[in-house]
Amino acid sequence: MNIKYPLAKETINKEDIDALCDWLKSYPRLTKGELTPKVESKWAEFIGTKHAVFNNSGSSANLLMVYAAIAAGKIKNKKIAVPSVGWVTTIAPAIQFGLHPIMVGADEKTYGMDLDALEEVCKTEKPDAVIFVQVLGVPHYKEELLKLSEKYNVPLLEDSCAALGSSYEDGMMVGRVGDMSTFSFYFGHQFSTIEGGMINTDDEDLYHTMLMLRSHGWGKDLPKDLYKKKMADNG
C-alpha cells in the first residue's frame, strides 16, 4: 500500500497580512521585546515542556540545539547519528561544528530512522548523540527511541520542524521525546510567523545555555540571580 503525505501549501492568508500591517503601523519594537517571552511561554505550555527558546528560523534552532549539546559536554567524541531522510539543516550543524555525522537508514512507514539500523550504529560507532526527524509530521516510535537512548546512554535531539501540532496516540505532543526539540515557523508550515523557530526542553541547564548562546554569550536573558552568580564566578 502506498502512503502519501502531502506537503503544506501557503499558510499566510489575507487576514494575517492585514493584521501584520496593522501591527507594523503601531510602530512596535522590531526585535526581541515583551512579546517574545510570552510566545515562548505559550509554546512551551502547548508542547508540554518547561522551557522554549525562540529563534529566527528552524534552521537556526537546529544549529543552536547542537551547539548547546556540545557546550553542555554531551558530544565529546564528535560522533552523532543523523537521519538519511530530512532537510539539509538537520545535518548541516554537525558538519558546521566539525562533528562526524553517521547516516542511518529510513523506516519504510514513518520515513524516520530505522530503529534496527540505529541500534547497530549505537553498538558499533558509539555516537554521543542521536538527532532524529519527525518527518512531515508523522510521529516516530517514541517508546523504542527512548529505550535505545537509555540503553546506550545517548541523548536524543528531536527535529520536529515540520511536525507542529502532531501528537502520539496517548496524546503526548511531538517535541517531548528528545532532550531538546526544534520547530520551524516557516511560511509553508502548519503554523507560521513567516520566518522563525523554537527549541523546547525540560532541562534547565540546557535552557540557560541556549539563552546565552542565542545572545552570543551575553547573559542578559538569564534570571537575575543566575546572571549575578555567573558574573561573580567570572570575576
N, CA, C and O of each residue as an XYZ file, in Angstrom:
940
protein
N       0.840     -1.196      0.000
C       0.000      0.000      0.000
C       0.881      1.254      0.000
O       1.792      1.383      0.818
N       0.601      2.159     -0.913
C       1.339      3.406     -0.980
C       0.757      4.407      0.019
O      -0.455      4.615      0.077
N       1.638      5.017      0.795
C       1.229      6.028      1.772
C       1.697      7.389      1.275
O       2.882      7.577      0.998
N       0.778      8.334      1.162
C       1.123      9.662      0.682
C       0.970     10.681      1.802
O      -0.053     10.716      2.486
N       2.001     11.515      1.986
C       1.972     12.592      2.966
C       2.106     13.913      2.209
O       3.225     14.342      1.929
N       1.001     14.561      1.874
C       1.077     15.795      1.069
C       1.775     16.920      1.814
O       1.602     17.072      3.023
N       2.557     17.699      1.100
C       3.240     18.848      1.673
C       2.266     19.996      1.892
O       1.253     20.104      1.201
N       2.577     20.846      2.854
C       1.725     22.006      3.138
C       1.867     23.051      2.042
O       2.903     23.151      1.385
N       0.806     23.824      1.861
C       0.853     24.946      0.945
C       0.954     26.237      1.750
O       1.161     26.201      2.963
N       0.809     27.374      1.078
C       0.869     28.674      1.738
C      -0.103     28.728      2.918
O      -1.283     28.407      2.774
N       0.396     29.133      4.075
C      -0.440     29.182      5.277
C      -0.735     30.605      5.736
O      -1.433     30.793      6.732
N      -0.220     31.610      5.033
C      -0.473     33.001      5.382
C      -1.599     33.531      4.506
O      -1.466     33.572      3.283
N      -2.705     33.935      5.120
C      -3.841     34.423      4.333
C      -3.961     35.947      4.421
O      -3.137     36.606      5.055
N      -4.982     36.492      3.788
C      -5.175     37.943      3.734
C      -5.355     38.532      5.132
O      -4.817     39.599      5.428
N      -6.104     37.846      5.988
C      -6.320     38.340      7.344
C      -5.003     38.445      8.111
O      -4.799     39.383      8.881
N      -4.115     37.479      7.897
C      -2.811     37.512      8.561
C      -1.994     38.720      8.093
O      -1.393     39.424      8.904
N      -1.978     38.951      6.783
C      -1.221     40.074      6.235
C      -1.781     41.402      6.732
O      -1.024     42.306      7.087
N      -3.115     41.519      6.758
C      -3.744     42.747      7.243
C      -3.418     42.983      8.717
O      -3.149     44.111      9.130
N      -3.444     41.913      9.501
C      -3.121     42.033     10.930
C      -1.668     42.448     11.114
O      -1.357     43.249     11.995
N      -0.774     41.907     10.283
C       0.640     42.280     10.361
C       0.828     43.750     10.009
O       1.602     44.454     10.658
N       0.119     44.213      8.982
C       0.218     45.619      8.581
C      -0.274     46.539      9.708
O       0.340     47.567      9.996
N      -1.380     46.155     10.334
C      -1.903     46.957     11.446
C      -0.903     47.010     12.597
O      -0.715     48.052     13.226
N      -0.267     45.876     12.861
C       0.723     45.813     13.944
C       1.934     46.689     13.618
O       2.442     47.405     14.481
N       2.388     46.627     12.376
C       3.539     47.446     11.976
C       3.214     48.935     12.065
O       4.093     49.742     12.369
N       1.954     49.306     11.802
C       1.555     50.713     11.889
C       1.542     51.241     13.321
O       1.469     52.449     13.544
N       1.613     50.341     14.277
C       1.690     50.771     15.679
C       3.125     51.110     16.071
O       3.389     51.466     17.219
N       4.053     51.000     15.117
C       5.472     51.290     15.332
C       6.031     50.486     16.514
O       6.530     51.059     17.483
N       5.941     49.152     16.421
C       6.403     48.297     17.527
C       7.918     48.172     17.522
O       8.590     48.621     16.593
N       8.437     47.562     18.559
C       9.857     47.241     18.614
C      10.104     46.045     17.685
O       9.522     44.977     17.874
N      10.955     46.230     16.701
C      11.149     45.203     15.671
C      12.327     44.295     15.982
O      13.123     43.976     15.099
N      12.436     43.887     17.220
C      13.410     42.893     17.645
C      12.850     42.259     18.908
O      11.690     42.495     19.247
N      13.631     41.472     19.603
C      13.118     40.790     20.791
C      12.613     41.799     21.820
O      13.349     42.689     22.246
N      11.369     41.651     22.205
C      10.763     42.540     23.191
C       9.881     41.754     24.128
O      10.133     40.577     24.384
N       8.847     42.395     24.643
C       7.971     41.756     25.620
C       7.170     40.605     25.016
O       6.808     39.666     25.724
N       6.892     40.669     23.720
C       6.077     39.637     23.092
C       6.800     38.296     23.012
O       6.172     37.242     23.113
N       8.122     38.336     22.829
C       8.885     37.106     22.622
C       8.774     36.128     23.795
O       8.424     34.969     23.575
N       9.060     36.551     25.038
C       8.908     35.588     26.147
C       7.478     35.112     26.342
O       7.268     34.004     26.835
N       6.488     35.916     25.971
C       5.101     35.478     26.061
C       4.832     34.339     25.075
O       4.173     33.353     25.406
N       5.360     34.500     23.852
C       5.206     33.446     22.845
C       5.942     32.184     23.295
O       5.421     31.078     23.156
N       7.151     32.347     23.833
C       7.925     31.200     24.318
C       7.160     30.444     25.398
O       7.104     29.215     25.382
N       6.576     31.177     26.328
C       5.829     30.560     27.420
C       4.606     29.806     26.905
O       4.330     28.685     27.333
N       3.881     30.428     25.989
C       2.694     29.793     25.423
C       3.067     28.543     24.624
O       2.369     27.530     24.685
N       4.165     28.620     23.879
C       4.580     27.485     23.067
C       5.040     26.326     23.956
O       4.713     25.171     23.684
N       5.795     26.627     25.016
C       6.222     25.583     25.942
C       5.004     24.899     26.565
O       4.979     23.676     26.711
N       4.008     25.683     26.926
C       2.775     25.137     27.501
C       2.043     24.258     26.490
O       1.528     23.198     26.846
N       1.996     24.693     25.237
C       1.307     23.942     24.187
C       1.966     22.588     23.946
O       1.279     21.573     23.836
N       3.292     22.570     23.864
C       4.012     21.318     23.615
C       4.055     20.455     24.872
O       4.021     19.227     24.788
N       4.130     21.094     26.034
C       4.162     20.354     27.286
C       5.535     20.263     27.904
O       5.817     19.338     28.665
N       6.409     21.233     27.577
C       7.737     21.279     28.176
C       7.843     22.468     29.132
O       6.967     23.332     29.165
N       8.914     22.497     29.897
C       9.107     23.581     30.859
C       9.587     24.861     30.184
O       9.251     25.962     30.621
N      10.369     24.715     29.124
C      11.020     25.880     28.533
C      10.909     25.873     27.006
O      10.752     24.821     26.386
N      10.995     27.059     26.419
C      11.071     27.221     24.969
C      11.928     28.443     24.667
O      11.868     29.445     25.380
N      12.719     28.354     23.614
C      13.634     29.429     23.220
C      13.371     29.786     21.770
O      13.554     28.957     20.878
N      12.940     31.026     21.529
C      12.618     31.466     20.172
C      13.889     31.720     19.366
O      14.894     32.196     19.895
N      13.824     31.395     18.083
C      14.935     31.613     17.151
C      14.432     32.308     15.899
O      13.226     32.424     15.682
N      15.368     32.770     15.075
C      14.955     33.441     13.841
C      14.504     32.464     12.771
O      13.910     32.880     11.776
N      14.774     31.159     12.947
C      14.334     30.149     11.981
C      14.480     28.764     12.594
O      15.156     28.590     13.607
N      13.841     27.783     11.970
C      14.029     26.408     12.397
C      15.439     25.925     12.128
O      15.972     25.103     12.875
N      16.043     26.429     11.071
C      17.435     26.070     10.765
C      18.360     26.540     11.875
O      19.242     25.801     12.314
N      18.155     27.776     12.331
C      18.956     28.295     13.442
C      18.672     27.524     14.724
O      19.561     27.334     15.554
N      17.420     27.080     14.879
C      17.068     26.292     16.054
C      17.867     24.992     16.081
O      18.369     24.595     17.133
N      17.987     24.324     14.931
C      18.799     23.110     14.867
C      20.265     23.401     15.181
O      20.923     22.638     15.889
N      20.760     24.502     14.652
C      22.147     24.896     14.904
C      22.379     25.144     16.390
O      23.368     24.677     16.956
N      21.462     25.886     17.024
C      21.591     26.200     18.442
C      21.441     24.947     19.296
O      22.138     24.797     20.300
N      20.543     24.048     18.913
C      20.348     22.813     19.667
C      21.632     21.984     19.713
O      22.029     21.507     20.776
N      22.269     21.816     18.572
C      23.514     21.042     18.525
C      24.626     21.774     19.278
O      25.416     21.150     19.986
N      24.682     23.093     19.121
C      25.684     23.909     19.815
C      25.536     23.765     21.325
O      26.528     23.623     22.041
N      24.292     23.801     21.808
C      24.040     23.668     23.242
C      24.457     22.292     23.746
O      25.001     22.164     24.843
N      24.198     21.259     22.937
C      24.603     19.907     23.328
C      26.119     19.803     23.445
O      26.633     19.153     24.355
N      26.830     20.444     22.521
C      28.294     20.455     22.578
C      28.774     21.222     23.798
O      29.644     20.753     24.532
N      28.201     22.415     24.017
C      28.610     23.259     25.143
C      28.333     22.591     26.477
O      29.043     22.830     27.454
N      27.298     21.749     26.523
C      26.946     21.053     27.761
C      27.768     19.778     27.961
O      27.572     19.058     28.940
N      28.679     19.504     27.042
C      29.544     18.338     27.164
C      28.880     17.023     26.799
O      29.359     15.958     27.189
N      27.769     17.081     26.046
C      27.055     15.871     25.677
C      27.614     15.216     24.412
O      27.310     14.057     24.132
N      28.422     15.944     23.653
C      29.001     15.394     22.426
C      30.515     15.565     22.518
O      31.057     16.589     22.101
N      31.197     14.553     23.070
C      32.617     14.667     23.353
C      33.496     14.029     22.275
O      34.550     14.560     21.926
N      33.045     12.873     21.749
C      33.906     12.194     20.767
C      33.583     12.587     19.330
O      34.114     12.015     18.379
N      32.685     13.593     19.191
C      32.357     14.205     17.893
C      31.563     13.302     16.960
O      31.453     13.592     15.769
N      31.007     12.210     17.483
C      30.164     11.349     16.654
C      28.695     11.608     16.953
O      28.299     11.689     18.116
N      27.884     11.737     15.900
C      26.457     11.951     16.066
C      25.710     11.196     14.977
O      26.042     11.310     13.797
N      24.701     10.426     15.372
C      23.882      9.696     14.405
C      22.860     10.652     13.806
O      22.184     11.385     14.528
N      22.751     10.640     12.478
C      21.860     11.562     11.771
C      20.980     10.774     10.799
O      21.357      9.682     10.375
N      19.810     11.316     10.441
C      18.891     10.594      9.552
C      19.273     10.714      8.088
O      19.918     11.677      7.671
N      18.863      9.717      7.318
C      19.094      9.776      5.873
C      17.954     10.493      5.164
O      18.094     10.866      3.999
N      16.821     10.695      5.850
C      15.691     11.437      5.286
C      15.432     12.658      6.152
O      15.204     12.535      7.355
N      15.466     13.823      5.550
C      15.240     15.064      6.287
C      15.762     16.231      5.475
O      16.328     16.058      4.396
N      15.562     17.409      6.008
C      16.067     18.598      5.351
C      17.546     18.762      5.679
O      18.009     18.271      6.708
N      18.286     19.444      4.820
C      19.736     19.549      4.994
C      20.118     20.197      6.320
O      21.191     19.923      6.857
N      19.241     21.061      6.855
C      19.582     21.762      8.093
C      19.518     20.869      9.322
O      19.855     21.311     10.421
N      19.093     19.622      9.159
C      19.205     18.667     10.262
C      20.644     18.213     10.431
O      21.126     18.023     11.548
N      21.317     18.044      9.312
C      22.680     17.511      9.321
C      23.728     18.615      9.261
O      24.840     18.435      9.758
N      23.393     19.750      8.663
C      24.360     20.830      8.484
C      25.042     21.255      9.784
O      26.254     21.474      9.765
N      24.329     21.387     10.927
C      25.017     21.808     12.157
C      26.151     20.869     12.554
O      27.195     21.315     13.030
N      25.944     19.567     12.358
C      27.009     18.612     12.688
C      28.254     18.890     11.855
O      29.371     18.847     12.371
N      28.066     19.173     10.573
C      29.193     19.467      9.686
C      29.825     20.799     10.055
O      31.049     20.924     10.085
N      28.986     21.803     10.339
C      29.492     23.133     10.671
C      30.330     23.133     11.941
O      31.284     23.903     12.055
N      29.978     22.269     12.904
C      30.713     22.216     14.166
C      31.821     21.176     14.158
O      32.411     20.886     15.199
N      32.107     20.615     12.995
C      33.220     19.679     12.872
C      32.951     18.323     13.480
O      33.888     17.615     13.849
N      31.671     17.940     13.593
C      31.336     16.624     14.107
C      31.399     15.588     12.988
O      31.529     15.924     11.811
N      31.304     14.338     13.382
C      31.307     13.235     12.408
C      29.902     12.663     12.330
O      29.524     11.856     13.179
N      29.104     13.066     11.315
C      27.739     12.548     11.200
C      27.725     11.130     10.639
O      28.402     10.838      9.653
N      26.952     10.257     11.269
C      26.815      8.870     10.825
C      25.399      8.682     10.312
O      24.446      8.754     11.087
N      25.249      8.442      9.018
C      23.936      8.327      8.392
C      23.243      7.026      8.809
O      23.857      5.960      8.860
N      21.950      7.148      9.103
C      21.136      5.989      9.474
C      19.979      5.881      8.481
O      19.349      6.884      8.149
N      19.700      4.665      8.009
C      18.653      4.435      7.029
C      17.263      4.757      7.559
O      17.083      5.000      8.752
N      16.275      4.756      6.652
C      14.927      5.205      6.981
C      13.949      4.047      7.154
O      14.060      3.013      6.495
N      12.990      4.244      8.056
C      11.891      3.319      8.253
C      10.897      3.488      7.107
O      10.604      4.615      6.710
N      10.380      2.393      6.574
C       9.528      2.469      5.386
C       8.126      3.011      5.680
O       7.414      3.391      4.750
N       7.718      3.054      6.936
C       6.389      3.554      7.271
C       6.397      5.031      7.670
O       5.555      5.802      7.210
N       7.340      5.424      8.520
C       7.356      6.803      9.020
C       8.396      7.674      8.328
O       8.350      8.900      8.436
N       9.323      7.058      7.628
C      10.466      7.731      6.999
C      11.453      8.282      8.024
O      12.429      8.936      7.655
N      11.205      8.023      9.307
C      12.171      8.357     10.343
C      13.279      7.317     10.371
O      13.345      6.454      9.496
N      14.150      7.392     11.371
C      15.276      6.466     11.455
C      14.810      5.013     11.588
O      13.904      4.713     12.366
N      15.430      4.128     10.830
C      15.214      2.705     11.005
C      15.837      2.303     12.345
O      17.037      2.483     12.557
N      15.025      1.764     13.236
C      15.480      1.526     14.604
C      16.519      0.414     14.695
O      17.416      0.486     15.535
N      16.420     -0.609     13.853
C      17.436     -1.668     13.853
C      18.775     -1.109     13.387
O      19.823     -1.415     13.956
N      18.724     -0.283     12.341
C      19.956      0.335     11.842
C      20.538      1.286     12.883
O      21.755      1.355     13.057
N      19.665      2.017     13.575
C      20.138      2.939     14.609
C      20.811      2.185     15.749
O      21.851      2.614     16.248
N      20.228      1.068     16.162
C      20.844      0.300     17.252
C      22.202     -0.241     16.825
O      23.140     -0.267     17.621
N      22.309     -0.671     15.576
C      23.597     -1.177     15.086
C      24.648     -0.069     15.111
O      25.802     -0.308     15.466
N      24.245      1.138     14.734
C      25.162      2.283     14.787
C      25.564      2.570     16.231
O      26.729      2.854     16.511
N      24.605      2.495     17.140
C      24.907      2.744     18.557
C      25.895      1.708     19.094
O      26.771      2.036     19.894
N      25.750      0.453     18.652
C      26.651     -0.621     19.103
C      28.061     -0.448     18.562
O      29.041     -0.548     19.301
N      28.149     -0.188     17.262
C      29.457     -0.212     16.590
C      30.181      1.134     16.605
O      31.401      1.180     16.763
N      29.434      2.231     16.440
C      30.059      3.542     16.320
C      30.076      4.323     17.629
O      30.879      5.238     17.814
N      29.165      3.939     18.543
C      29.069      4.593     19.853
C      28.983      6.130     19.737
O      29.832      6.843     20.273
N      27.966      6.624     19.044
C      27.813      8.084     18.925
C      27.454      8.713     20.271
O      26.913      8.048     21.154
N      27.752      9.964     20.409
C      27.441     10.693     21.642
C      26.008     11.195     21.659
O      25.471     11.492     22.727
N      25.379     11.294     20.495
C      24.014     11.817     20.417
C      23.347     11.300     19.161
O      24.004     10.860     18.218
N      22.022     11.363     19.169
C      21.215     11.000     18.005
C      20.288     12.164     17.703
O      19.547     12.620     18.574
N      20.332     12.644     16.469
C      19.354     13.646     16.044
C      18.416     12.971     15.044
O      18.854     12.470     14.008
N      17.131     12.963     15.366
C      16.160     12.295     14.502
C      15.073     13.279     14.088
O      14.847     14.294     14.747
N      14.410     12.959     12.988
C      13.395     13.855     12.419
C      12.012     13.228     12.545
O      11.824     12.037     12.293
N      11.048     14.057     12.942
C       9.638     13.677     12.853
C       9.191     14.090     11.439
O       8.712     15.206     11.234
N       9.351     13.189     10.483
C       9.252     13.537      9.064
C       7.815     13.893      8.671
O       6.894     13.094      8.838
N       7.648     15.107      8.146
C       6.364     15.577      7.616
C       5.223     15.424      8.623
O       4.072     15.200      8.248
N       5.562     15.550      9.907
C       4.526     15.489     10.933
C       4.092     14.091     11.308
O       3.114     13.924     12.036
N       4.802     13.081     10.826
C       4.469     11.691     11.160
C       5.266     11.285     12.399
O       6.484     11.132     12.308
N       4.622     11.106     13.550
C       5.359     10.793     14.778
C       6.138      9.480     14.669
O       5.599      8.460     14.240
N       7.402      9.523     15.059
C       8.246      8.329     15.042
C       8.040      7.550     16.342
O       7.370      8.025     17.258
N       8.613      6.372     16.413
C       8.341      5.432     17.510
C       9.015      5.896     18.803
O      10.193      5.618     19.025
N       8.276      6.596     19.645
C       8.891      7.244     20.803
C       9.370      6.246     21.857
O      10.457      6.417     22.409
N       8.588      5.214     22.146
C       8.986      4.264     23.184
C      10.286      3.573     22.810
O      11.177      3.414     23.644
N      10.391      3.165     21.558
C      11.600      2.482     21.094
C      12.801      3.429     21.107
O      13.904      3.037     21.489
N      12.583      4.665     20.692
C      13.671      5.646     20.721
C      14.159      5.901     22.145
O      15.362      5.978     22.393
N      13.226      6.031     23.068
C      13.582      6.283     24.462
C      14.336      5.087     25.064
O      15.261      5.267     25.856
N      13.938      3.878     24.685
C      14.640      2.691     25.183
C      16.074      2.645     24.667
O      16.999      2.324     25.413
N      16.255      2.971     23.372
C      17.604      2.999     22.804
C      18.448      4.082     23.458
O      19.632      3.881     23.728
N      17.831      5.232     23.712
C      18.540      6.338     24.363
C      19.045      5.919     25.736
O      20.183      6.213     26.102
N      18.196      5.233     26.494
C      18.580      4.790     27.840
C      19.602      3.659     27.778
O      20.562      3.636     28.549
N      19.388      2.718     26.853
C      20.266      1.553     26.751
C      21.692      1.939     26.398
O      22.644      1.379     26.942
N      21.844      2.904     25.477
C      23.178      3.270     25.012
C      23.644      4.628     25.555
O      24.691      5.145     25.164
N      22.850      5.185     26.456
C      23.206      6.440     27.113
C      23.543      7.538     26.104
O      24.578      8.198     26.200
N      22.636      7.717     25.129
C      22.825      8.769     24.134
C      21.634      9.733     24.193
O      20.485      9.293     24.147
N      21.894     11.032     24.293
C      20.792     11.994     24.283
C      20.116     12.039     22.918
O      20.749     11.821     21.885
N      18.823     12.325     22.935
C      18.048     12.444     21.704
C      17.812     13.915     21.386
O      17.323     14.669     22.227
N      18.159     14.316     20.177
C      17.874     15.652     19.690
C      16.793     15.505     18.633
O      16.987     14.820     17.629
N      15.662     16.143     18.860
C      14.456     15.898     18.067
C      14.160     17.052     17.116
O      13.843     18.161     17.547
N      14.265     16.781     15.824
C      13.917     17.769     14.803
C      12.442     17.599     14.455
O      12.063     16.709     13.695
N      11.613     18.483     15.037
C      10.168     18.454     14.791
C       9.738     19.635     13.937
O       8.587     20.068     13.991
N      10.676     20.153     13.145
C      10.440     21.407     12.421
C       9.201     21.356     11.529
O       8.519     22.367     11.359
N       8.906     20.190     10.959
C       7.747     20.074     10.066
C       6.617     19.286     10.714
O       5.776     18.711     10.022
N       6.600     19.262     12.041
C       5.614     18.429     12.747
C       4.851     19.228     13.797
O       4.464     18.677     14.828
N       4.634     20.501     13.554
C       3.939     21.348     14.519
C       2.523     20.826     14.765
O       1.739     20.678     13.827
N       2.207     20.554     16.010
C       0.862     20.115     16.359
C       0.638     18.621     16.288
O      -0.430     18.150     16.679
N       1.606     17.852     15.801
C       1.453     16.398     15.747
C       1.533     15.811     17.157
O       2.201     16.357     18.035
N       0.841     14.693     17.354
C       0.854     14.056     18.667
C       0.774     12.546     18.507
O       0.404     12.031     17.452
N       1.129     11.850     19.583
C       1.048     10.396     19.613
C      -0.351      9.953     20.039
O      -1.172     10.772     20.452
N      -0.608      8.671     19.937
C      -1.934      8.145     20.264
C      -2.303      8.402     21.722
O      -3.481      8.539     22.050
N      -1.299      8.469     22.597
C      -1.585      8.710     24.007
C      -1.762     10.194     24.325
O      -1.955     10.560     25.484
N      -1.696     11.048     23.303
C      -1.885     12.478     23.481
C      -0.608     13.267     23.683
O      -0.641     14.498     23.683
N       0.517     12.587     23.856
C       1.794     13.275     24.035
C       2.188     13.992     22.753
O       2.181     13.399     21.674
N       2.529     15.258     22.873
C       2.875     16.053     21.703
C       4.253     15.694     21.164
O       5.173     15.408     21.930
N       4.386     15.712     19.858
C       5.714     15.652     19.254
C       6.510     16.854     19.763
O       5.981     17.962     19.846
N       7.765     16.634     20.099
C       8.582     17.690     20.693
C       8.906     17.429     22.144
O       9.622     18.205     22.778
N       8.372     16.323     22.681
C       8.651     15.960     24.067
C       9.481     14.693     24.183
O       9.719     14.216     25.293
N       9.927     14.140     23.065
C      10.693     12.902     23.093
C      12.163     13.180     23.385
O      12.776     12.509     24.215
N      12.722     14.164     22.703
C      14.141     14.449     22.831
C      14.490     15.278     24.044
O      13.625     15.895     24.664
N      15.792     15.286     24.382
C      16.282     16.172     25.439
C      16.045     17.629     25.039
O      15.803     18.490     25.884
N      16.120     17.880     23.741
C      15.749     19.160     23.143
C      15.002     18.855     21.851
O      15.239     17.825     21.220
N      14.110     19.742     21.463
C      13.382     19.550     20.209
C      13.259     20.895     19.496
O      13.198     21.944     20.136
N      13.224     20.850     18.180
C      13.145     22.074     17.392
C      11.869     22.117     16.561
O      11.322     21.087     16.170
N      11.410     23.347     16.302
C      10.245     23.587     15.456
C      10.559     24.740     14.513
O      11.366     25.615     14.827
N       9.912     24.726     13.359
C      10.074     25.797     12.385
C       8.735     26.472     12.136
O       7.712     25.805     11.978
N       8.748     27.800     12.103
C       7.548     28.578     11.806
C       7.640     29.205     10.419
O       7.119     30.294     10.176
N       8.311     28.496      9.519
C       8.453     28.938      8.133
C       7.076     29.044      7.474
O       6.134     28.387      7.915
N       6.948     29.856      6.430
C       5.631     30.203      5.877
C       4.822     29.006      5.395
O       3.592     29.062      5.390
N       5.481     27.926      4.992
C       4.764     26.774      4.473
C       4.388     25.739      5.517
O       3.808     24.705      5.186
N       4.717     26.012      6.790
C       4.430     25.033      7.830
C       3.048     25.251      8.447
O       2.338     26.200      8.113
N       2.688     24.341      9.359
C       1.328     24.326      9.895
C       0.981     25.614     10.652
O      -0.175     26.039     10.666
N       1.963     26.213     11.263
C       1.802     27.479     11.971
C       2.984     28.339     11.577
O       4.118     27.862     11.563
N       2.739     29.593     11.258
C       3.823     30.373     10.676
C       3.938     31.767     11.268
O       2.941     32.436     11.540
N       5.184     32.187     11.458
C       5.497     33.582     11.730
C       6.261     34.163     10.533
O       7.005     35.134     10.668
N       6.064     33.555      9.374
C       6.746     33.818      8.106
C       8.149     33.229      8.164
O       8.482     32.355      7.363
N       8.966     33.686      9.083
C      10.204     33.009      9.459
C      10.082     32.707     10.955
O       9.052     33.010     11.557
N      11.099     32.124     11.555
C      11.057     31.865     12.993
C      11.168     30.397     13.322
O      10.880     29.534     12.492
N      11.589     30.124     14.541
C      11.721     28.753     15.007
C      11.746     28.715     16.520
O      11.769     29.760     17.171
N      11.743     27.513     17.087
C      11.697     27.364     18.534
C      12.435     26.103     18.949
O      12.475     25.118     18.210
N      13.022     26.146     20.148
C      13.604     24.961     20.771
C      12.886     24.736     22.092
O      12.708     25.666     22.879
N      12.475     23.491     22.330
C      11.822     23.133     23.588
C      12.707     22.197     24.393
O      13.432     21.376     23.832
N      12.643     22.326     25.705
C      13.392     21.428     26.585
C      12.822     21.483     27.994
O      12.190     22.465     28.385
N      13.055     20.415     28.750
C      12.743     20.390     30.180
C      13.992     20.634     31.023
O      13.902     20.855     32.230
N      15.157     20.592     30.377
C      16.438     20.699     31.070
C      16.777     22.172     31.315
O      17.006     22.926     30.369
N      16.807     22.572     32.578
C      17.030     23.984     32.908
C      18.429     24.449     32.528
O      18.603     25.575     32.064
N      19.438     23.582     32.723
C      20.803     23.962     32.367
C      20.938     24.172     30.859
O      21.562     25.136     30.417
N      20.352     23.270     30.072
C      20.382     23.437     28.621
C      19.632     24.707     28.222
O      20.056     25.433     27.322
N      18.528     24.964     28.890
C      17.736     26.171     28.618
C      18.567     27.427     28.833
O      18.592     28.307     27.973
N      19.241     27.518     29.959
C      20.058     28.704     30.247
C      21.244     28.801     29.287
O      21.634     29.895     28.877
N      21.817     27.639     28.932
C      22.914     27.633     27.955
C      22.433     28.189     26.620
O      23.132     28.984     25.992
N      21.248     27.776     26.184
C      20.715     28.261     24.910
C      20.412     29.752     24.954
O      20.617     30.457     23.966
N      19.925     30.239     26.096
C      19.659     31.672     26.211
C      20.941     32.475     26.011
O      20.936     33.509     25.342
N      22.034     31.996     26.593
C      23.309     32.706     26.448
C      23.871     32.573     25.034
O      24.336     33.557     24.458
N      23.832     31.367     24.474
C      24.376     31.161     23.131
C      23.582     31.940     22.088
O      24.148     32.442     21.117
N      22.270     32.038     22.290
C      21.439     32.823     21.366
C      21.879     34.288     21.344
O      21.774     34.961     20.319
N      22.367     34.768     22.474
C      22.821     36.164     22.584
C      24.331     36.262     22.479
O      24.929     37.210     22.987
N      24.960     35.283     21.817
C      26.412     35.307     21.570
C      27.217     35.363     22.859
O      28.255     36.020     22.927
N      26.723     34.659     23.890
C      27.440     34.581     25.156
C      26.970     35.567     26.208
O      27.347     35.458     27.375
N      26.154     36.521     25.811
C      25.655     37.533     26.742
C      24.578     36.918     27.636
O      23.700     36.203     27.150
N      24.643     37.194     28.938
C      23.717     36.587     29.884
C      22.509     37.429     30.200
O      21.873     37.219     31.233
N      22.169     38.370     29.353
C      21.102     39.317     29.658
C      19.731     38.679     29.804
O      18.859     39.240     30.468
N      19.522     37.505     29.191
C      18.222     36.842     29.248
C      18.108     35.856     30.411
O      17.051     35.263     30.623
N      19.197     35.681     31.163
C      19.167     34.759     32.293
C      18.380     35.355     33.460
O      18.237     36.575     33.545
N      17.866     34.506     34.365
C      17.292     35.034     35.606
C      18.328     35.888     36.339
O      19.517     35.570     36.317
N      17.893     36.947     36.974
C      18.823     37.922     37.561
C      19.794     37.293     38.549
O      20.979     37.628     38.544
N      19.312     36.383     39.403
C      20.204     35.773     40.387
C      21.272     34.911     39.725
O      22.423     34.897     40.162
N      20.890     34.190     38.667
C      21.861     33.365     37.949
C      22.839     34.236     37.184
O      24.027     33.922     37.116
N      22.357     35.321     36.611
C      23.231     36.250     35.891
C      24.290     36.819     36.833
O      25.470     36.875     36.487
N      23.861     37.242     38.032
C      24.798     37.807     39.025
C      25.826     36.757     39.457
O      27.003     37.068     39.637
N      25.372     35.522     39.620
C      26.289     34.445     40.031
C      27.330     34.196     38.955
O      28.514     34.044     39.256
N      26.897     34.153     37.701
C      27.843     33.902     36.617
C      28.820     35.060     36.478
O      29.996     34.849     36.184
N      28.346     36.270     36.685
C      29.220     37.443     36.640
C      30.271     37.367     37.750
O      31.443     37.679     37.536
N      29.826     36.943     38.949
C      30.748     36.822     40.072
C      31.768     35.710     39.838
O      32.949     35.864     40.150
N      31.297     34.581     39.281
C      32.196     33.449     39.006
C      33.261     33.823     37.989
O      34.384     33.322     38.038
N      32.896     34.717     37.058
C      33.829     35.113     36.006
C      34.629     36.359     36.371
O      35.341     36.920     35.537
N      34.504     36.786     37.626
C      35.272     37.940     38.084
C      34.692     39.248     37.626
O      35.236     40.307     37.938
